[in-house]
Structure formats: C-alpha cells, structure tokens
Amino acid sequence: RDNSALTCLSLTMNNAGKYPDAVNEMLRCNVTLKELYLEYNNFDEAGVALLASGLKNNTSLKTLHLAYSYVRKFGALALAEMLEVNTTLTNLQVQGTQICDEGSAALLESLQSNTTLKILNIESNDIDMDALSDMLSVNKCLTKLDLTSRIYESDIPYLDKIVQSNNTLTTLLLGDDYDNEGDACIETRTAVEAWLHQNQIRAANIELVLSQRLLLEGEEIPDDMKSII
C-alpha cells in the first residue's frame, strides 16, 4: 500500500480473490503501481466490485488483468461504473470471466464516454453486439479489441457497422472454438471467414485478425499475426 517504488505486481494464481479488501485498499492508496496481474485468482462479483471501487480514483494503474475470475453480471456493472470515472487505465483484460449480455452491454456502454482505455480483451464472454457497435461508432480511444468469442453469421451486420463507422480501432480479433458444436457450424464459420477476408482491404484502418481458434485444423498462423494473437 505504501510502497513508492514498485510499478508492476503479478499475483497470478495466488488466491488473491480471498482478500479483495486488501486489494481495494492498495488501489486506493498506492500511487506508483502501473501494472497489476490478477488472473486465475477466483475473484467473485463482490470482490471485483471492491477492486473496481478502489480504481475509481486511482491515478497510476494503467494495466489490469482479471482474466478467468468470476466477474459475471454485477462485477461487470461495477467495472463499467469505474470506467466512467477512471482516467488512467489503458488496458483491461477480462477474458473468460463469465460476463453475460447485460454485463457486457454495461461495460461497453461505459466506453462511449471513456477517453483513456486503449486495449480491451473480452474474449470468451457473452457479447451484446448492439452495445458493441454503438460504442465503437462514438469511441475515439480504443485501438485494440479482442472478441475471440462466438461470432456468428447474424453478427456480420454489426461487424460491417464497426468497420464503416470507427476510425480509431487498429486491431480487431475475431474467432471461436466451433469444434465442439459439430458440422452444423461449418456454414457459420465459412461465412465469418469470408466476411473477414473480404474486409481485409475495405477496412484499411483496422487489422482484422482471424484468431487461432477460427483457423481450420492444421492451418498455420501467418507470421505477421503471431505477434498479436
């Protein structure tokens, strides 16, 4: 809490989720920490809310990794409330945190007014595509967005809107693990792949990246994509 030198702290897989009050206190008082890694720490919704509360007035933290915690609906609502007032955080990683449509909608809507977050990873969560496309039509700060999640043919109009209206995003990661859903998803996969490849040229300002999980079995990841996947 009172450390004045440490700038990066990794507590990955350290059960820090048992001590959300301590993390909250640290974030409220520390003024030097810039990166905090809390992946796989079993933070529940209440714990995430405490963490988000500590970040509301934090003026130093730029990177927060909360992947594979239990953010869910109420944790996402708390993070959304934090993002409406926080002016320092630039990188938020919440992949695999069981966020529902309502939670993702709140999180994405908060970014309509946020002017500092540049990188958002919401991979492997439910994504409210209406909120996503609306946010990206007005957000002028986000440059990298990871949507490696269930993107279906019905989502293509939303992707079109993103490509046409956003001039700030530089990297958009798409994909899904369709392998467990059988042959019925082959048409969906083909449609999303076709859209992505067609738009590589049209979306001149956005690098549209086919994530590893959407690649056909045995297909190699292009060298120029490996650094950002």
C-alpha positions in Angstrom: 0.0 0.0 0.0 2.7 2.5 1.0 5.4 1.2 -1.5 6.7 4.0 -3.5 8.9 2.1 -6.0 7.1 -1.0 -7.3 5.4 -0.4 -10.7 4.4 -4.0 -11.7 2.8 -6.7 -9.5 1.9 -10.2 -10.6 -0.3 -12.2 -8.3 -1.4 -14.7 -10.9 -2.8 -17.9 -9.4 -2.2 -16.7 -5.8 -5.7 -16.9 -4.5 -5.8 -13.1 -4.1 -9.6 -13.3 -4.6 -9.8 -14.2 -0.9 -8.5 -10.7 0.0 -10.5 -8.2 -2.0 -10.5 -5.7 0.8 -6.7 -5.6 0.8 -6.5 -5.2 -3.0 -9.1 -2.4 -2.7 -7.0 -0.6 0.0 -3.9 -1.0 -2.1 -5.5 0.5 -5.2 -6.9 3.4 -3.2 -3.6 4.3 -1.6 -0.8 3.3 -3.9 0.3 6.0 -6.4 3.1 4.2 -8.3 1.8 0.8 -9.4 1.2 0.7 -13.2 0.5 -3.0 -13.9 -1.5 -5.5 -11.9 -1.9 -9.1 -12.9 -4.7 -11.0 -11.1 -5.5 -13.8 -13.5 -6.9 -17.1 -12.1 -7.5 -15.6 -8.6 -11.1 -16.6 -8.1 -12.4 -13.0 -7.5 -16.2 -13.3 -7.2 -18.6 -10.5 -8.2 -18.4 -8.8 -4.8 -14.6 -9.0 -4.9 -14.5 -7.4 -8.4 -16.8 -4.7 -7.2 -14.4 -3.9 -4.4 -11.5 -3.9 -6.8 -13.4 -1.6 -9.2 -14.2 0.8 -6.3 -10.5 1.1 -5.5 -9.8 2.0 -9.1 -12.3 4.9 -9.3 -9.9 7.4 -8.0 -6.6 5.6 -8.7 -4.3 7.7 -10.8 -1.4 5.3 -11.6 -2.6 1.9 -12.7 -2.6 1.5 -16.5 -2.9 -2.3 -17.0 -5.3 -4.6 -15.2 -5.5 -8.3 -15.9 -8.6 -10.0 -14.3 -8.9 -13.0 -16.7 -10.6 -16.2 -15.6 -12.2 -14.7 -12.5 -15.9 -14.6 -11.8 -16.7 -11.1 -12.9 -20.2 -12.1 -14.2 -23.0 -9.6 -14.3 -22.5 -7.5 -11.1 -18.8 -7.4 -11.4 -19.1 -6.1 -15.0 -21.6 -3.4 -13.8 -19.0 -2.3 -11.2 -16.2 -2.2 -13.8 -18.5 -0.2 -16.1 -19.2 2.3 -13.3 -15.4 2.6 -12.6 -14.6 3.1 -16.3 -17.0 6.1 -16.4 -14.8 8.0 -14.0 -11.3 6.4 -14.1 -8.9 8.5 -16.3 -5.8 6.4 -16.1 -6.5 2.7 -17.1 -5.4 2.0 -20.7 -5.5 -1.9 -20.8 -8.3 -4.1 -19.4 -8.2 -7.9 -19.7 -11.4 -9.7 -18.6 -11.4 -12.7 -20.9 -13.2 -15.8 -19.7 -14.9 -14.1 -16.8 -18.5 -15.3 -17.4 -19.8 -11.9 -18.3 -23.4 -12.1 -19.6 -25.0 -9.9 -22.3 -26.3 -7.4 -19.7 -22.9 -7.1 -18.1 -21.1 -6.7 -21.4 -23.6 -4.1 -22.5 -22.9 -2.0 -19.4 -19.2 -2.4 -19.8 -19.3 -1.4 -23.5 -21.7 1.5 -22.9 -19.3 2.9 -20.3 -16.7 3.2 -23.1 -18.8 5.6 -25.0 -17.6 8.3 -22.6 -14.3 6.8 -21.5 -11.3 8.6 -23.2 -8.3 6.6 -21.9 -8.8 2.8 -22.4 -6.9 1.7 -25.5 -7.0 -2.1 -25.2 -9.9 -4.3 -24.2 -10.0 -8.1 -24.1 -13.5 -9.6 -23.6 -12.7 -12.9 -25.2 -14.9 -15.9 -24.2 -17.7 -13.9 -22.7 -21.3 -13.2 -24.0 -21.1 -10.0 -26.1 -24.0 -7.6 -26.6 -23.4 -6.8 -30.3 -25.8 -3.8 -30.3 -23.8 -2.2 -27.4 -20.6 -3.0 -29.1 -21.4 -1.4 -32.4 -22.9 1.6 -30.8 -19.9 2.1 -28.6 -17.4 1.8 -31.5 -19.4 4.3 -33.5 -18.5 7.0 -31.0 -15.4 5.8 -29.1 -12.3 7.6 -30.3 -9.7 6.0 -28.0 -9.9 2.1 -28.2 -7.3 0.8 -30.6 -7.3 -3.0 -29.9 -10.3 -5.1 -29.2 -10.3 -8.9 -28.7 -13.7 -10.5 -29.4 -12.4 -14.1 -29.7 -15.8 -15.5 -28.9 -18.9 -16.8 -30.5 -19.2 -14.6 -33.6 -22.0 -15.9 -35.9 -23.3 -15.1 -39.3 -26.0 -13.0 -37.8 -23.3 -10.7 -36.3 -21.9 -9.7 -39.6 -24.1 -6.6 -40.0 -22.7 -5.4 -36.6 -19.2 -6.0 -37.9 -20.0 -4.0 -41.0 -21.1 -1.1 -38.9 -17.9 -1.3 -36.9 -15.7 -1.2 -40.0 -17.7 1.6 -41.6 -18.0 3.9 -38.5 -14.9 3.5 -36.4 -11.7 5.3 -37.4 -9.6 4.6 -34.3 -9.6 0.8 -33.9 -6.4 -0.7 -35.4 -6.8 -4.4 -34.4 -9.9 -6.4 -34.1 -9.5 -10.1 -33.2 -12.4 -12.4 -34.1 -12.9 -16.2 -33.8 -14.4 -19.0 -31.9 -13.9 -22.6 -30.9 -16.6 -24.2 -33.1 -15.1 -27.6 -32.9 -17.4 -28.8 -30.1 -20.6 -27.8 -31.9 -20.4 -30.2 -34.8 -20.7 -29.9 -38.6 -23.7 -27.6 -38.3 -21.3 -24.7 -37.6 -19.3 -25.2 -40.8 -21.5 -22.7 -42.7 -21.3 -20.2 -39.9 -17.5 -20.5 -39.8 -17.3 -20.2 -43.5 -19.5 -17.0 -43.5 -17.4 -15.3 -40.8 -14.1 -16.3 -42.5 -15.4 -15.0 -45.9 -16.5 -11.7 -44.3 -13.2 -11.2 -42.6 -11.1 -11.9 -45.7 -13.3 -9.7 -47.9 -12.9 -6.8 -45.4 -9.1 -7.0 -45.0 -8.9 -4.5 -47.9 -12.1 -2.4 -47.2 -11.2 -1.9 -43.5 -8.0 -0.1 -44.3 -7.6 1.3 -40.9 -8.4 -1.9 -39.0 -6.3 -5.0 -38.9 -8.9 -7.8 -38.9 -7.3 -10.8 -37.3 -8.6 -14.4 -37.6 -7.8 -15.8 -34.2 -6.2 -19.2 -33.9 -9.4 -20.9 -32.8 -11.1 -20.0 -36.0 -8.4 -21.4 -38.2 -9.1 -24.6 -39.9 -7.4 -27.6 -38.3 -3.8 -27.8 -39.2 -3.7 -24.3 -40.8 -0.7 -22.2 -39.9 -1.0 -18.8 -38.3 0.6 -16.2 -40.6 3.9 -14.8 -39.3 2.6 -11.3 -39.3 -0.3 -12.3 -37.0 1.7 -14.3 -34.4 2.8 -11.2 -32.5 -0.7 -10.0 -31.7 -2.5 -13.3 -31.1 
